[in-house]
């Protein structure tokens, strides 16, 4: 299980290192102003609950699909890609994406009225995807030219679906876009380097990408206007053992990550400035969490550190 091995190595490295306050260069600060942290407003999270029957070997994925919240995860032993839907009160029985096989975090996004699932192939490192119309899944296909060291990320930006991944050997953060028919040639986020799953979200008319630094465990982010990327900047205070999660909730961009040493699920929000980091109460994980906005609430989900169960909590 290549992802678990990387997580353990990252956690061990984090235990040996020391972490100070994060800062960015003056050039980066000019490109993405307001990087300094502000005090985080108190948030009331619901008690942690397990998704019924869900066991995972890595972090989950979350996305809204129609009037429901979708969750997906990589099943232990079977290596299947499982999913379930939540109405706000009840989860459906888990099912699996036909023929999908992975040991890393999958990705989910709603695009053109259908649910897209993407995952890293268990043996090939290719990125596969399948599309769900509410009843059936399309046969799996591959993102052309995409080879990854970990699970991918998905989001919609403008009229296109974007996928991002950590390239093996090069450690670059790659991306490609899909118009519903064809994929664009892959590009890379300038100077971004990681071996873990990146994260994507559209916020204030730009595409944000976030990733765990390959050597520092800091969380970096960059914004894309459709043509160029801003210089990478670190999220203040944030240090992680795995790839982060991104979503938009209300008027703010939220990031969440698994903290080293403490194993807690941390989060912060951004709207020109980042809030101070805070934690989801009683959460514990060593894998990247997932975020989604659903029915006016922010949902955070994670793989239990010792149980492999899939937990979630929400706040308004």
C-alpha positions in Angstrom: 0.0 0.0 0.0 2.1 2.8 -1.3 0.1 5.6 0.3 0.2 4.1 3.8 3.9 3.7 3.5 4.3 7.4 2.6 2.1 8.5 5.4 4.1 6.5 8.0 7.4 8.0 6.6 6.0 11.5 6.7 4.7 11.0 10.2 8.1 9.7 11.3 9.8 12.7 9.7 7.4 15.0 11.4 8.1 13.5 14.8 11.8 14.2 14.4 11.5 17.7 13.1 10.4 21.0 14.7 7.8 23.3 13.3 7.9 27.0 13.5 5.6 29.7 12.2 5.2 29.5 8.4 6.0 32.5 6.3 6.2 33.3 2.6 8.6 35.3 0.5 7.9 39.0 -0.2 7.3 38.2 -3.9 4.7 35.5 -3.0 3.1 37.8 -0.5 2.6 40.4 -3.2 1.1 37.9 -5.5 -1.4 36.5 -2.9 -2.0 39.2 -0.3 -3.4 38.7 3.1 -1.4 35.5 3.9 -1.2 36.3 7.7 -3.5 34.4 10.0 -6.3 36.1 11.8 -8.1 34.7 14.9 -10.4 31.9 14.1 -14.1 32.3 15.0 -15.4 29.6 17.3 -17.2 26.8 15.5 -19.6 24.2 16.9 -19.0 20.8 15.4 -21.5 17.9 15.7 -20.3 14.8 17.5 -18.2 12.5 15.3 -20.2 9.7 13.5 -19.1 6.8 11.5 -20.4 6.2 8.0 -22.3 2.8 8.4 -20.2 -0.1 7.1 -17.4 2.0 5.7 -13.9 0.8 6.2 -11.0 2.5 4.4 -7.2 2.2 3.8 -6.8 5.9 3.1 -8.5 9.3 3.3 -12.0 9.6 1.8 -13.6 11.9 -0.8 -16.7 14.0 -0.5 -18.9 15.9 -3.0 -22.4 17.0 -3.4 -24.4 15.2 -6.1 -27.9 16.6 -6.7 -29.6 16.7 -3.4 -27.3 14.3 -1.7 -23.8 14.2 -0.2 -21.6 11.5 -1.8 -18.7 9.9 0.0 -16.1 7.5 -1.6 -13.2 5.5 -0.2 -10.7 2.7 -0.9 -11.8 -0.5 0.7 -9.3 -2.5 2.7 -8.4 -6.0 1.5 -10.7 -5.7 -1.6 -9.0 -2.5 -3.0 -12.4 -1.6 -4.5 -13.6 2.0 -4.7 -16.7 2.2 -2.6 -19.3 5.0 -2.3 -22.4 5.9 -0.4 -24.9 8.8 -0.4 -26.2 10.8 2.5 -29.6 12.6 2.5 -28.8 14.6 5.6 -30.4 12.0 7.8 -29.5 8.6 6.4 -26.7 6.9 4.4 -27.4 4.5 1.6 -25.8 1.0 1.7 -22.3 1.1 0.3 -21.7 0.0 -3.2 -18.6 -0.1 -5.5 -17.6 1.5 -8.7 -17.5 -1.4 -11.2 -14.0 -2.8 -11.8 -12.3 0.1 -10.0 -9.3 -0.8 -7.9 -7.0 1.4 -5.8 -5.2 1.7 -2.5 -5.2 5.5 -2.4 -7.7 8.2 -1.8 -10.3 8.5 -4.7 -11.7 11.9 -5.8 -15.3 13.0 -6.5 -16.9 15.9 -8.3 -20.3 16.7 -9.9 -19.9 17.9 -13.5 -22.6 18.5 -16.1 -25.2 16.8 -14.0 -23.2 13.6 -13.4 -21.0 12.4 -10.6 -17.3 11.8 -11.6 -15.1 9.4 -9.6 -11.4 9.3 -10.2 -8.7 7.1 -8.7 -5.1 5.9 -9.0 -4.8 2.5 -10.5 -3.7 -0.1 -8.0 -0.9 -1.5 -10.2 -0.4 0.9 -13.1 -0.2 4.4 -11.5 -2.6 5.6 -14.3 -5.5 7.8 -13.3 -8.9 6.2 -14.1 -12.3 7.7 -13.9 -15.9 6.7 -14.3 -19.2 8.6 -14.5 -22.4 8.0 -12.6 -25.8 9.2 -13.9 -27.7 8.3 -10.8 -28.3 4.7 -11.8 -25.3 3.3 -13.6 -21.5 3.9 -14.0 -19.8 4.3 -17.4 -16.9 1.9 -18.1 -13.7 3.2 -16.6 -11.4 5.3 -18.8 -7.9 6.8 -18.3 -6.9 10.5 -18.2 -4.4 10.6 -21.1 -0.8 10.9 -20.1 -1.6 11.0 -16.4 0.6 8.9 -14.1 0.4 9.5 -10.4 2.2 8.7 -7.1 -1.0 9.0 -5.1 -4.8 9.7 -5.4 -6.0 12.5 -7.7 -8.1 15.6 -7.0 -11.2 16.8 -8.9 -13.2 20.0 -9.1 -15.1 22.2 -11.6 -13.6 25.5 -12.7 -15.7 27.5 -15.1 -17.1 25.1 -17.7 -14.6 22.4 -17.3 -13.7 19.6 -15.0 -10.1 19.7 -13.6 -8.0 16.9 -12.3 -4.7 17.2 -10.5 -2.2 14.7 -9.3 1.3 14.2 -7.9 3.6 13.0 -10.7 5.9 10.0 -9.9 9.6 10.6 -10.1 9.2 14.3 -10.9 7.1 15.1 -7.8 5.4 17.9 -9.7 1.8 18.9 -9.3 0.2 18.2 -12.6 -3.3 19.1 -13.9 -5.5 18.6 -16.9 -9.1 19.9 -17.8 -12.0 18.1 -19.5 -14.8 19.7 -21.4 -17.1 16.6 -21.4 -15.5 15.2 -24.6 -11.7 15.6 -24.5 -8.9 16.2 -22.1 -6.4 19.0 -22.5 -2.7 18.4 -22.5 -1.4 18.2 -19.0 0.3 21.2 -17.4 2.1 21.7 -14.0 1.8 24.2 -11.2 5.0 26.1 -11.3 7.5 25.1 -8.6 5.0 22.9 -6.9 6.5 19.7 -5.5 4.7 16.9 -3.6 4.4 13.1 -3.3 0.8 13.2 -1.8 -2.6 13.9 -3.2 -3.2 17.6 -4.0 -6.5 19.4 -3.6 -8.5 21.6 -5.9 -11.4 24.2 -5.5 -12.9 27.1 -7.4 -13.0 30.2 -5.3 -13.8 33.8 -6.3 -13.4 33.1 -10.0 -10.0 31.3 -9.7 -8.9 27.7 -9.4 -7.0 27.0 -6.2 -4.6 24.1 -5.9 -3.1 23.1 -2.5 -0.4 20.5 -1.7 1.8 19.1 1.0 5.4 20.3 0.5 7.6 17.4 -0.6 10.3 18.1 2.0 8.8 20.5 4.5 5.4 19.1 5.4 4.0 22.7 5.0 0.8 23.2 3.0 1.3 25.4 -0.1 -1.3 26.9 -2.4 -1.5 28.7 -5.7 -4.3 30.3 -7.7 -5.0 30.0 -11.5 -6.9 32.6 -13.5 -7.2 30.3 -16.5 -3.9 31.4 -17.9 -1.3 31.8 -15.2 -0.6 30.6 -11.7 0.3 32.8 -8.8 3.5 31.9 -6.8 3.1 29.2 -4.2 2.4 30.5 -0.7 2.3 28.5 2.6 -0.9 28.4 4.7 0.2 30.0 8.0 0.8 27.5 10.9 -0.3 24.5 8.8 1.9 21.4 8.9 0.6 18.0 7.6 1.4 14.4 7.3 -0.6 14.0 4.1 -2.3 15.9 1.3 -4.9 18.6 2.3 -8.5 19.1 1.4 -10.2 22.2 0.0 -13.8 23.4 -0.4 -15.8 26.6 -0.5 -18.3 27.2 2.3 -20.2 30.4 2.4 -17.9 33.2 1.3 -14.7 31.5 2.4 -12.2 28.9 1.1 -11.6 26.2 3.7 -8.6 23.9 4.0 -8.3 20.8 6.2 -5.3 18.5 6.9 -4.0 15.8 9.2 -1.6 17.3 11.8 1.7 15.6 12.6 2.4 14.2 16.1 -1.2 15.1 17.3 -3.0 13.2 14.5 -5.8 15.7 14.8 -7.9 17.0 11.9 -7.1 20.7 11.5 -8.8 23.4 9.4 -8.6 27.1 8.5 -10.5 29.4 6.2 -9.4 32.1 3.8 -11.0 35.3 2.4 -8.0 37.4 1.8 -6.4 36.3 5.1 -6.3 32.9 6.7 -7.8 32.4 10.1 -5.8 30.7 12.8 -5.9 26.9 12.6 -8.4 25.0 14.7 -9.3 21.3 15.1 -12.4 19.2 14.6 -13.1 17.9 18.2 -12.1 14.3 19.0 -10.9 13.7 15.4 -7.8 11.5 14.8 -6.2 10.5 11.6 -2.9 10.0 9.7 -4.5 10.4 6.2 -5.8 13.4 4.3 -9.3 14.4 5.2 -12.1 15.5 2.9 -14.3 18.6 2.9 -17.7 19.5 1.3 -20.5 22.0 1.8 -23.9 20.4 2.0 -27.3 21.7 3.1 -25.8 24.8 4.6 -23.2 23.0 6.6 -19.5 22.3 6.3 -18.7 18.5 6.4 -15.3 17.2 7.3 -14.6 13.4 6.9 -11.5 11.3 7.7 -10.2 7.8 8.2 -10.0 6.8 11.8 -6.4 6.5 13.0 -6.7 3.1 14.6 -10.1 1.7 13.4 -10.1 2.3 9.6 -13.7 3.5 10.0 -14.8 6.5 8.1 -15.9 9.3 10.4 -17.5 12.7 9.7 -18.6 15.8 11.6 -20.3 19.0 10.4 -20.7 22.6 11.5 -22.9 25.5 10.3 
